[in-house]
């Protein structure tokens, strides 16, 4: 199937929602295309549903051999699901994906994953009036009703915290950072920037897979996958928003945050070459910061948990964000039952603003 046509299906569907910021078409085509190393161990099948010649939905069936190896199960996935408020179309699309993953030897289907747990995932079930942050989805509210009518049930909720930096004054952050440094004097924080990213990548690869290996449905990323993600994120890196924690020269933790460029991408409808580009360029080139940044990942190796490293990195990030004149942070996504991160977000005034749901169904 022609990938550009597959992407375009979402424009009149999710893209019709006032708060939806469409992902850039070129970015989606790269992720779905053969250049993405994910497809070296995964395979997919795509469908578009039409009524009267007009697209009313789309879906991808996905089977990831790495997930099955790591978790010892036969779970397949669906992703990139878009659908009008049309029960018949929803049933046909979800049925097609289910039948295909079953034909590939799977006995369960889970999603949405676009295309994996390491990328964009979940369907928005709370917070439809709020714009989606960079690399997060947005969709109409009716999709929850459509998928539940097909027998799918909640597998896990992912939450997004909204944190106002005014709730973390400089004095509070300074005190928190000093206390954390006393608690873990052997730890140093190294800022990750565009200029040193390539040199630090070996350490970042080591920490990424170790820190999240026990998370629900986690699948380690291969070296080429991390390289692929790093090059996509590199233009967004801002000094002070990405940290590598080291203890006695060994990687111990990682915090990854980027400016929420979606604040200026909404009017472009997934295409950068549109009128208004010059107004958005200062943000896209990093010459001016948007109001919000997104905390994408925060993890610590098992040997260094309960030492306050997460709080140390987050406080350092918030302090830098205040200097850079950000006013808000979206921490997304966080597993609904990840209590340590929930407590950390609450410590800095975080409130759950959006909920994304992953569904599954036995086949």
MIGU-712027 format. One record per residue (C-alpha): residue in three letters; chain; residue number from 1; x, y, z. Coordinates in pm, 1 decimal. Layout:
BEGIN
- code	unit	pos	X	Y	Z
- Ala	A	NUM	X	Y	Z
...
! end
This chain:
BEGIN
- code	unit	pos	X	Y	Z
- Unk	A	1	0.0	0.0	0.0
- Unk	A	2	120.8	351.9	-77.2
- Unk	A	3	223.7	494.0	261.0
- Unk	A	4	135.2	852.8	176.4
- Unk	A	5	-224.9	752.0	111.4
- Unk	A	6	-229.2	556.8	438.6
- Unk	A	7	-115.3	868.6	628.9
- Unk	A	8	-372.8	1093.5	460.7
- Unk	A	9	-664.3	891.2	599.8
- Unk	A	10	-617.6	1048.7	942.8
- Unk	A	11	-647.6	1409.4	819.4
- Unk	A	12	-1030.3	1427.0	801.7
- Unk	A	13	-1072.2	1192.0	1101.1
- Unk	A	14	-849.9	1267.6	1401.9
- Unk	A	15	-729.3	1576.0	1218.7
- Unk	A	16	-1081.9	1720.8	1232.8
- Unk	A	17	-1060.0	1750.7	1612.4
- Unk	A	18	-997.4	2114.9	1714.3
- Unk	A	19	-718.8	2024.5	1956.7
- Unk	A	20	-542.9	1767.9	1735.0
- Unk	A	21	-193.1	1845.1	1610.4
- Unk	A	22	-126.4	1610.1	1320.7
- Unk	A	23	211.4	1433.5	1310.0
- Unk	A	24	432.6	1545.6	1025.0
- Unk	A	25	369.9	1330.9	721.5
- Unk	A	26	740.0	1289.3	644.1
- Unk	A	27	808.9	1167.0	998.4
- Unk	A	28	533.2	903.7	982.9
- Unk	A	29	651.5	783.8	641.6
- Unk	A	30	1004.9	739.7	776.8
- Unk	A	31	878.6	538.7	1076.1
- Unk	A	32	662.1	315.8	857.9
- Unk	A	33	925.8	284.2	585.9
- Unk	A	34	1207.2	37.7	534.6
- Unk	A	35	1469.8	273.9	677.7
- Unk	A	36	1330.6	210.3	1026.2
- Unk	A	37	1539.4	-69.1	1188.2
- Unk	A	38	1230.8	-179.8	1383.2
- Unk	A	39	1112.8	-359.7	1069.6
- Unk	A	40	1422.3	-581.8	1072.2
- Unk	A	41	1249.9	-786.3	1345.8
- Unk	A	42	884.9	-692.2	1289.7
- Unk	A	43	636.9	-716.8	1003.0
- Unk	A	44	312.9	-539.1	923.4
- Unk	A	45	2.3	-537.0	706.3
- Unk	A	46	-197.9	-220.1	631.2
- Unk	A	47	-566.4	-167.2	549.7
- Unk	A	48	-786.9	128.4	456.4
- Unk	A	49	-1166.7	112.1	489.1
- Unk	A	50	-1378.5	310.0	240.9
- Unk	A	51	-1747.5	384.9	215.3
- Unk	A	52	-1865.8	512.9	-118.4
- Unk	A	53	-1505.4	566.3	-224.9
- Unk	A	54	-1431.4	787.5	76.5
- Unk	A	55	-1183.2	660.8	340.2
- Unk	A	56	-1350.8	608.6	677.5
- Unk	A	57	-1066.4	437.8	859.9
- Unk	A	58	-731.9	262.2	853.6
- Unk	A	59	-533.0	15.2	1063.4
- Unk	A	60	-203.2	-172.5	1072.9
- Unk	A	61	-150.7	-527.6	1195.1
- Unk	A	62	195.7	-569.4	1350.7
- Unk	A	63	390.9	-871.4	1472.0
- Unk	A	64	717.5	-805.9	1656.9
- Unk	A	65	946.0	-1105.7	1697.3
- Unk	A	66	1145.6	-919.7	1965.4
- Unk	A	67	837.5	-871.0	2183.3
- Unk	A	68	756.4	-1239.1	2159.8
- Unk	A	69	1115.7	-1336.5	2240.0
- Unk	A	70	1140.9	-1105.1	2542.1
- Unk	A	71	798.5	-1180.8	2689.5
- Unk	A	72	762.9	-1543.0	2582.2
- Unk	A	73	411.6	-1491.3	2450.7
- Unk	A	74	229.3	-1483.6	2117.6
- Unk	A	75	93.8	-1129.1	2129.9
- Unk	A	76	43.3	-935.1	1807.7
- Unk	A	77	-44.1	-569.4	1777.1
- Unk	A	78	-255.7	-319.6	1591.0
- Unk	A	79	-158.6	40.2	1529.4
- Unk	A	80	-227.9	358.5	1335.9
- Unk	A	81	-597.2	298.4	1395.9
- Unk	A	82	-824.6	574.9	1272.1
- Unk	A	83	-1198.0	540.2	1225.4
- Unk	A	84	-1507.3	749.1	1173.2
- Unk	A	85	-1793.6	704.4	1419.4
- Unk	A	86	-1894.7	398.3	1220.6
- Unk	A	87	-1946.7	68.1	1403.3
- Unk	A	88	-1932.6	-141.0	1087.4
- Unk	A	89	-1605.9	13.8	968.9
- Unk	A	90	-1452.3	-23.4	1315.6
- Unk	A	91	-1548.8	-389.4	1324.9
- Unk	A	92	-1405.8	-456.4	979.1
- Unk	A	93	-1075.4	-284.3	1053.1
- Unk	A	94	-1017.3	-439.3	1394.1
- Unk	A	95	-1133.9	-774.3	1258.3
- Unk	A	96	-889.5	-757.3	966.8
- Unk	A	97	-596.8	-680.9	1196.9
- Unk	A	98	-703.4	-953.5	1440.9
- Unk	A	99	-738.8	-1213.5	1164.3
- Unk	A	100	-399.2	-1123.2	1021.5
- Unk	A	101	-205.3	-1144.1	1349.1
- Unk	A	102	-384.0	-1473.5	1421.2
- Unk	A	103	-264.3	-1600.8	1081.9
- Unk	A	104	89.2	-1509.8	1195.0
- Unk	A	105	60.8	-1743.0	1495.0
- Unk	A	106	-60.7	-1494.4	1757.5
- Unk	A	107	-324.9	-1567.9	2021.9
- Unk	A	108	-370.9	-1208.1	2149.1
- Unk	A	109	-384.1	-864.2	1992.2
- Unk	A	110	-290.7	-540.6	2171.2
- Unk	A	111	-274.7	-175.1	2076.8
- Unk	A	112	-269.2	82.8	1945.5
- Unk	A	113	107.2	83.6	1895.9
- Unk	A	114	247.5	316.1	1630.6
- Unk	A	115	431.1	89.3	1571.5
- Unk	A	116	565.4	-19.0	1915.2
- Unk	A	117	575.3	56.1	2287.7
- Unk	A	118	891.4	259.1	2217.5
- Unk	A	119	708.6	501.6	1989.2
- Unk	A	120	364.6	665.6	1994.3
- Unk	A	121	106.2	441.8	2159.7
- Unk	A	122	-237.5	437.5	2321.4
- Unk	A	123	-570.8	601.3	2241.1
- Unk	A	124	-671.1	921.9	2415.5
- Unk	A	125	-965.7	859.9	2652.4
- Unk	A	126	-942.6	1173.8	2869.7
- Unk	A	127	-827.0	1525.0	2781.8
- Unk	A	128	-966.3	1563.1	2431.0
- Unk	A	129	-986.9	1940.0	2475.1
- Unk	A	130	-608.5	1968.1	2517.0
- Unk	A	131	-358.7	1965.9	2227.8
- Unk	A	132	-133.0	1663.7	2204.8
- Unk	A	133	234.7	1712.7	2284.7
- Unk	A	134	508.7	1625.6	2039.0
- Unk	A	135	517.7	1250.8	1959.1
- Unk	A	136	189.1	1190.3	2142.6
- Unk	A	137	-143.3	1093.6	1976.6
- Unk	A	138	-481.1	1263.6	1962.4
- Unk	A	139	-807.8	1108.8	1850.5
- Unk	A	140	-1186.4	1152.1	1868.7
- Unk	A	141	-1363.5	1038.1	2185.0
- Unk	A	142	-1584.3	791.3	1995.3
- Unk	A	143	-1292.8	552.0	1933.2
- Unk	A	144	-1316.2	418.6	2289.9
- Unk	A	145	-1678.7	322.8	2232.0
- Unk	A	146	-1598.2	168.3	1893.0
- Unk	A	147	-1317.4	-53.9	2018.3
- Unk	A	148	-1496.5	-166.5	2334.3
- Unk	A	149	-1796.0	-270.1	2122.5
- Unk	A	150	-1561.5	-514.7	1945.8
- Unk	A	151	-1474.1	-694.8	2269.3
- Unk	A	152	-1145.4	-520.3	2342.4
- Unk	A	153	-1069.8	-445.0	2706.5
- Unk	A	154	-831.3	-216.1	2884.7
- Unk	A	155	-481.2	-358.4	2917.1
- Unk	A	156	-311.0	-54.2	3068.2
- Unk	A	157	-360.5	320.6	3100.7
- Unk	A	158	-83.3	569.9	3034.3
- Unk	A	159	-112.8	913.0	3192.9
- Unk	A	160	20.8	1258.7	3110.2
- Unk	A	161	103.9	1496.7	3394.7
- Unk	A	162	81.7	1872.4	3355.9
- Unk	A	163	337.2	2057.3	3569.8
- Unk	A	164	339.7	2435.4	3603.1
- Unk	A	165	692.5	2562.3	3663.7
- Unk	A	166	556.1	2839.6	3883.8
- Unk	A	167	475.9	2564.1	4135.4
- Unk	A	168	849.9	2488.9	4158.7
- Unk	A	169	1017.3	2818.3	4257.0
- Unk	A	170	1394.2	2848.3	4232.0
- Unk	A	171	1439.9	2823.5	4608.9
- Unk	A	172	1253.0	2492.6	4623.2
- Unk	A	173	1453.3	2350.6	4332.7
- Unk	A	174	1785.3	2462.5	4482.7
- Unk	A	175	1701.7	2294.3	4812.5
- Unk	A	176	1592.9	1974.4	4640.4
- Unk	A	177	1908.0	1960.6	4426.5
- Unk	A	178	2135.4	2016.1	4726.3
- Unk	A	179	1962.3	1744.2	4927.9
- Unk	A	180	1984.4	1500.2	4637.9
- Unk	A	181	2354.8	1572.3	4589.6
- Unk	A	182	2421.0	1497.5	4958.2
- Unk	A	183	2227.5	1171.9	4930.4
- Unk	A	184	2417.0	1054.1	4621.1
- Unk	A	185	2759.9	1226.9	4629.0
- Unk	A	186	2907.4	975.3	4384.8
- Unk	A	187	2665.3	1076.3	4108.8
- Unk	A	188	2732.8	1341.9	3849.5
- Unk	A	189	2494.7	1469.6	3586.3
- Unk	A	190	2617.1	1518.6	3229.4
- Unk	A	191	2407.8	1737.8	2997.1
- Unk	A	192	2338.0	1570.8	2663.7
- Unk	A	193	2346.8	1816.1	2373.3
- Unk	A	194	2353.5	1808.8	1997.5
- Unk	A	195	2731.9	1843.6	2003.5
- Unk	A	196	2806.5	1552.0	2238.4
- Unk	A	197	2514.9	1320.4	2154.1
- Unk	A	198	2716.2	1094.3	1925.0
- Unk	A	199	2994.8	1055.1	2180.7
- Unk	A	200	2749.0	969.1	2459.7
- Unk	A	201	2534.7	731.8	2254.3
- Unk	A	202	2708.1	411.1	2376.5
- Unk	A	203	2627.2	504.8	2738.2
- Unk	A	204	2274.7	613.7	2645.7
- Unk	A	205	2212.6	280.9	2472.3
- Unk	A	206	2327.9	91.9	2779.8
- Unk	A	207	2110.9	289.6	3019.0
- Unk	A	208	1799.2	299.1	2802.5
- Unk	A	209	1746.6	-73.5	2784.7
- Unk	A	210	1855.8	-151.4	3142.5
- Unk	A	211	1648.3	121.0	3309.7
- Unk	A	212	1318.2	16.1	3151.4
- Unk	A	213	1367.3	-359.5	3112.2
- Unk	A	214	1109.8	-447.0	3381.1
- Unk	A	215	841.0	-205.7	3265.5
- Unk	A	216	510.0	-346.8	3148.6
- Unk	A	217	534.3	-470.3	2785.8
- Unk	A	218	883.8	-319.6	2750.7
- Unk	A	219	1098.0	-437.2	2460.6
- Unk	A	220	1467.4	-340.3	2444.7
- Unk	A	221	1561.4	-129.7	2144.2
- Unk	A	222	1840.8	-257.1	1922.3
- Unk	A	223	2148.6	-42.8	1867.3
- Unk	A	224	2033.3	64.0	1518.9
- Unk	A	225	1687.8	151.9	1658.1
- Unk	A	226	1840.1	382.2	1920.7
- Unk	A	227	2061.0	540.6	1653.6
- Unk	A	228	1749.5	595.3	1440.2
- Unk	A	229	1559.2	755.9	1729.2
- Unk	A	230	1857.8	967.1	1833.1
- Unk	A	231	1895.8	1118.4	1488.4
- Unk	A	232	1524.5	1204.2	1477.9
- Unk	A	233	1541.8	1369.5	1820.7
- Unk	A	234	1877.3	1542.4	1774.2
- Unk	A	235	1733.5	1862.7	1618.6
- Unk	A	236	1510.0	1902.0	1927.0
- Unk	A	237	1781.5	1870.0	2191.4
- Unk	A	238	1820.3	2171.0	2420.5
- Unk	A	239	2099.7	2195.6	2676.8
- Unk	A	240	1955.5	2138.6	3022.7
- Unk	A	241	1663.5	1919.5	2915.0
- Unk	A	242	1851.4	1589.8	2862.9
- Unk	A	243	2073.2	1435.7	3131.1
- Unk	A	244	2289.3	1129.6	3169.9
- Unk	A	245	2358.1	1033.7	3531.8
- Unk	A	246	2685.6	856.1	3604.5
- Unk	A	247	2803.8	686.3	3923.4
- Unk	A	248	3176.9	620.8	3945.4
- Unk	A	249	3202.1	641.5	3568.4
- Unk	A	250	2916.0	399.4	3499.3
- Unk	A	251	2579.5	497.9	3345.2
- Unk	A	252	2313.8	513.8	3617.4
- Unk	A	253	2016.9	712.9	3483.7
- Unk	A	254	1869.1	903.7	3193.1
- Unk	A	255	1624.0	1190.8	3159.7
- Unk	A	256	1503.7	1286.4	2811.5
- Unk	A	257	1290.9	1595.5	2750.0
- Unk	A	258	1236.4	1809.8	2439.7
- Unk	A	259	1057.2	2135.5	2359.6
- Unk	A	260	694.7	2079.6	2262.2
- Unk	A	261	718.7	2199.9	1903.2
- Unk	A	262	357.4	2092.3	1851.9
- Unk	A	263	267.3	2436.2	1987.2
- Unk	A	264	355.9	2581.6	1646.8
- Unk	A	265	283.4	2279.6	1423.6
- Unk	A	266	-96.9	2271.0	1455.8
- Unk	A	267	-175.4	2500.9	1160.0
- Unk	A	268	52.4	2305.6	926.1
- Unk	A	269	-176.3	1999.4	915.7
- Unk	A	270	118.1	1761.2	888.1
- Unk	A	271	299.0	1952.0	611.4
- Unk	A	272	573.7	2202.7	692.0
- Unk	A	273	573.2	2367.2	349.0
- Unk	A	274	267.0	2581.2	411.2
- Unk	A	275	207.1	2951.9	468.2
- Unk	A	276	325.0	3058.9	811.5
- Unk	A	277	643.4	2850.1	811.2
- Unk	A	278	864.6	3154.0	874.4
- Unk	A	279	671.7	3235.1	1193.3
- Unk	A	280	731.3	2882.2	1320.7
- Unk	A	281	1097.1	2855.6	1215.5
- Unk	A	282	1244.2	3020.5	1530.3
- Unk	A	283	1088.2	2745.7	1742.8
- Unk	A	284	1169.6	2465.1	1498.8
- Unk	A	285	1532.4	2581.2	1476.4
- Unk	A	286	1566.4	2619.3	1852.8
- Unk	A	287	1608.8	2997.7	1838.6
- Unk	A	288	1298.0	3050.3	2051.1
- Unk	A	289	1142.0	2810.9	2301.7
- Unk	A	290	773.1	2723.0	2313.4
- Unk	A	291	590.1	2756.8	2644.0
- Unk	A	292	589.6	2383.2	2719.1
- Unk	A	293	840.3	2099.9	2704.3
- Unk	A	294	766.9	1729.2	2714.1
- Unk	A	295	942.3	1492.6	2955.1
- Unk	A	296	964.3	1176.1	2744.6
- Unk	A	297	1170.1	937.5	2955.7
- Unk	A	298	1304.8	918.7	3310.2
- Unk	A	299	1475.0	601.2	3424.9
- Unk	A	300	1742.8	471.1	3661.5
- Unk	A	301	1918.0	135.0	3673.4
- Unk	A	302	1807.3	-108.8	3944.1
- Unk	A	303	2131.0	-64.3	4141.8
- Unk	A	304	2068.9	309.3	4181.3
- Unk	A	305	1696.9	320.9	4251.2
- Unk	A	306	1570.2	466.2	4580.1
- Unk	A	307	1867.3	701.5	4591.9
- Unk	A	308	1684.1	1004.8	4459.1
- Unk	A	309	1844.7	1011.3	4113.8
- Unk	A	310	1511.2	1058.0	3939.4
- Unk	A	311	1434.7	1362.4	4152.8
- Unk	A	312	1789.4	1493.3	4111.8
- Unk	A	313	1764.4	1485.4	3730.5
- Unk	A	314	1410.7	1622.0	3724.9
- Unk	A	315	1490.1	1911.4	3958.2
- Unk	A	316	1792.2	1997.1	3742.8
- Unk	A	317	1570.8	1990.5	3435.1
- Unk	A	318	1306.7	2214.0	3589.5
- Unk	A	319	1574.0	2460.3	3700.0
- Unk	A	320	1711.8	2473.5	3345.4
- Unk	A	321	1359.9	2504.3	3203.7
- Unk	A	322	1292.7	2807.8	3423.7
- Unk	A	323	1613.0	2972.6	3294.5
- Unk	A	324	1504.0	2894.5	2938.4
- Unk	A	325	1165.5	3059.3	3009.4
- Unk	A	326	948.8	2750.8	2972.5
- Unk	A	327	632.3	2778.0	3179.3
- Unk	A	328	496.0	2421.9	3172.2
- Unk	A	329	603.8	2061.1	3145.1
- Unk	A	330	405.9	1763.3	3018.5
- Unk	A	331	540.9	1439.5	3161.7
- Unk	A	332	412.7	1172.9	2926.2
- Unk	A	333	363.4	898.6	2918.9
- Unk	A	334	370.0	734.6	3264.0
- Unk	A	335	223.4	393.3	3343.9
- Unk	A	336	-86.2	424.9	3562.0
- Unk	A	337	71.6	205.8	3831.5
- Unk	A	338	422.1	358.9	3830.0
- Unk	A	339	383.8	496.6	4181.1
- Unk	A	340	738.7	633.5	4224.1
- Unk	A	341	702.8	859.9	3920.3
- Unk	A	342	348.5	958.0	4023.3
- Unk	A	343	485.3	1064.9	4362.5
- Unk	A	344	769.7	1255.5	4198.2
- Unk	A	345	529.1	1440.3	3967.5
- Unk	A	346	303.3	1526.4	4262.0
- Unk	A	347	605.4	1659.7	4454.5
- Unk	A	348	646.5	1922.7	4183.4
- Unk	A	349	275.0	2001.0	4157.2
- Unk	A	350	195.4	1764.7	3869.4
- Unk	A	351	-167.4	1684.8	3788.1
- Unk	A	352	-297.2	1416.7	3552.9
- Unk	A	353	-428.3	1599.9	3247.5
- Unk	A	354	-468.6	1324.0	2987.5
- Unk	A	355	-515.9	948.1	2988.7
- Unk	A	356	-422.7	716.8	2701.7
- Unk	A	357	-547.6	358.9	2693.0
- Unk	A	358	-393.6	44.0	2549.9
- Unk	A	359	-642.1	-231.0	2474.1
- Unk	A	360	-609.9	-600.3	2414.4
- Unk	A	361	-822.4	-901.6	2322.4
- Unk	A	362	-770.4	-1276.6	2325.1
- Unk	A	363	-797.6	-1433.9	1981.0
! end
